[in-house]
Amino acid sequence: MWKVVIADDEKLICRLVETLVDWNSLDMEIAGRAENGLEALALIEQLHPNILITDIRMPGCDGLELIRQARELSPDLEIIIISGYAHFKYAQTAIAYGVGNYILKPINKDELNETLQKIVGKLRNNRMPAFHEDVVHVNSQNDLKRLREGLIKDIFDGSRSLRAEDLIQNYHFHIEKGVLQAFILKIDFDSRKIGDPAFSIIRQKAEEIFQSVVAPVCMESLLGFQEYAGCGILNYAPEERDEVRRRLREFLQQLEACKNLFGKVDFSLGLGKNTEHAEGLVQSVEEARTVVEERLIEGCGRMLELIPSSSGLQHQALLDKYVKTVEHVIEVLDEEEARRGNEELRNAVMGVPRVCGREILDIVLNAGKLFALRAGGEDAAKIQQEFEFRCRQRSKAEEVFFELQELENTLIAELKTMRENETTRPIRQAKQMIMENYGRNITLDEICETVGFSAAYFSAMFKKETGEGFSKYLTRVRIDKAKELLRETNMPVAGVCEAVGYNDRKHFTQTFHKMTGVNPAEFRRLYG
């Protein structure tokens, strides 16, 4: 049987959860009960349960900390969290830990049982089947799932044209005579704040709503994901067109209704044109991908269907002007000038009547590419790639321009660091030479020859970077090394004098006394 641990500091809630469920019918048993998080963790470690039902707030170790530590103890543990509206924000953090089962108080019997049934199905699928027939069945189901996911990848990438027989033979997508149509579910969020565990919950929720709302009205349907976008394929009877559109809107509305639970997430749905032939599916996907970019103008939470005509945006002229600004910005490394150039580009683009979302994204991506190309640097390509990814995850035009400004600031900072390193590299070389050669008659001319600068220029630069002239710096290094030898070795003073580069003991003693206030022998008596 599947083992369940219930954790809640209210005994009444624990008893309520117990009485609302027919545990035997679900092949479950309540293995343990805990009144606080620490007790729950001990039970998890001791009993190795399959399911944890916990309140989000508890004494000792609250629900969130319990979930975090429980995940470390048992990564496959299925978790249901229970909470009231007052603790709604805690649910967002739980989702970030990959917990997608969330029940609000007062606990609804049907909702609790449905959640447990869903978890049982998931647990059974994950468990290795006991009989050969089950193994064959599960393997075939997994193979079928991989094939159909392959269809989404191929059609999303537009990597091949498709015929009806291809859909059946290669992907087991059995279409019937009627209409084929593709859609894109765009999910926008900051991946630096919402990680993969939370996204897997979002994806799971989208798939559940799609199957319950949209799939029933279709003869065949499929929803798969590529990166952070869902790609859907629908096959339905022509007379169901209006109903399919209504169901798609309901699908989007249900996602919107629970999006606050996920954190800062935006949903948009782009609908491609329908087609009667499989060969038209790739085109339908492309249309859906294009139209969903209009969310930058139209806003999120909408089903977008029409691809607007180009506005006549003077793409190349604006980029040429931007490049001129960029070249000066990179020369002087001025963030404020970069900001003004960004603002000029934004005002010019947004000032074009009927400008399209796809045009905005295209010109910003190209502007970022040009800036990165002009800036160069070791990490420029990686920074530009990350910039493009974040732009495609933005849902508003102003946010896309903000990403361009962030790219500019990042590359300017990198260039400043590079130039500073270029300036200080000769100084670092000189310091290294001094540390390796202080014991012999090393000269300024010798170092200047190595670093490739004139004595006058290098001396000025050395003093600017170190705060002291070359001779004084060399003397300080020698005396510091002499103090070290006097403290830590029994080397005679004459030997120390020679070891740190002095041929004249009297000169060495005078210099040492001037810098320390005592002669070498006295220093050894005091500190040796």
Disulfide bonds with the S-S distance in Angstrom:
none
